Amino acid sequence: MDIVVNGSRQSCDPGSVADLVAARGLPPDALVVELNGEIIRQEQWPQVLLGDGDRLELLSFVGGG
């Protein structure tokens, strides 16, 4: 299945947002996921299934000073 992540078309296996985050090794506590223009709360990630053509923005927050 093909999805668009941060503006880049990519292939991935079917699954949930949580599966995608885990497969990429991203730290969930510092991550915001936007799916097709809607922010998905972290507790919803396991139930939200990705579909062909979905558009995701994965935004990581880092601290600093």
Backbone torsions as a table, in degrees:
resi	resn	phi	psi	omega
1	MET	NA	145.9	179.8
2	ASP	-107.9	135.2	175.1
3	ILE	-133.0	169.0	176.5
4	VAL	-115.6	120.5	-179.9
5	VAL	-117.2	118.9	-179.7
6	ASN	50.1	41.9	175.6
7	GLY	85.3	-0.3	-177.6
8	SER	-114.7	125.1	178.6
9	ARG	-71.1	130.8	-177.4
10	GLN	-141.4	154.7	173.8
11	SER	-95.7	144.1	175.9
12	CYS	-150.6	162.6	175.3
13	ASP	-77.0	150.2	175.3
14	PRO	-59.8	145.9	179.0
15	GLY	167.5	-167.4	-177.5
16	SER	-96.2	171.5	174.3
17	VAL	-59.5	-41.1	178.9
18	ALA	-60.3	-40.1	178.4
19	ASP	-62.2	-42.6	-179.4
20	LEU	-65.2	-44.4	179.6
21	VAL	-61.5	-44.6	-179.9
22	ALA	-65.2	-42.6	-179.0
23	ALA	-63.0	-30.3	179.7
24	ARG	-88.3	-5.4	178.6
25	GLY	67.7	29.7	-178.3
26	LEU	-85.1	143.9	178.8
27	PRO	-76.4	109.5	-174.0
28	PRO	-63.7	-27.6	-177.2
29	ASP	-70.1	-19.6	-178.5
30	ALA	-117.0	28.7	-172.8
31	LEU	-127.0	137.7	171.6
32	VAL	-116.4	133.3	-179.8
33	VAL	-114.6	126.2	173.7
34	GLU	-113.7	125.2	-178.8
35	LEU	-118.1	116.4	179.5
36	ASN	51.1	42.1	175.6
37	GLY	86.0	2.2	-178.3
38	GLU	-121.7	129.1	177.5
39	ILE	-72.3	132.4	-179.5
40	ILE	-106.2	121.2	178.8
41	ARG	-66.6	146.4	-174.8
42	GLN	-56.8	-37.5	-179.3
43	GLU	-68.4	-14.3	178.1
44	GLN	-91.5	-14.9	-174.0
45	TRP	-51.1	-44.0	-178.0
46	PRO	-64.8	-26.5	-177.0
47	GLN	-91.7	-16.2	-176.2
48	VAL	-89.4	110.0	-178.6
49	LEU	-89.5	140.2	178.8
50	LEU	-82.8	146.5	177.8
51	GLY	-124.0	160.4	179.2
52	ASP	-57.6	129.3	178.4
53	GLY	88.6	-1.6	178.4
54	ASP	-61.0	150.3	178.9
55	ARG	-116.1	121.3	-179.8
56	LEU	-118.3	145.1	167.3
57	GLU	-119.4	123.2	177.5
58	LEU	-108.9	114.2	-174.7
59	LEU	-116.0	120.9	177.6
60	SER	-100.8	139.6	177.2
61	PHE	-106.2	134.9	176.9
62	VAL	-126.1	144.1	177.4
63	GLY	-90.8	166.1	179.0
64	GLY	171.0	177.4	-178.3
65	GLY	-151.2	NA	NA
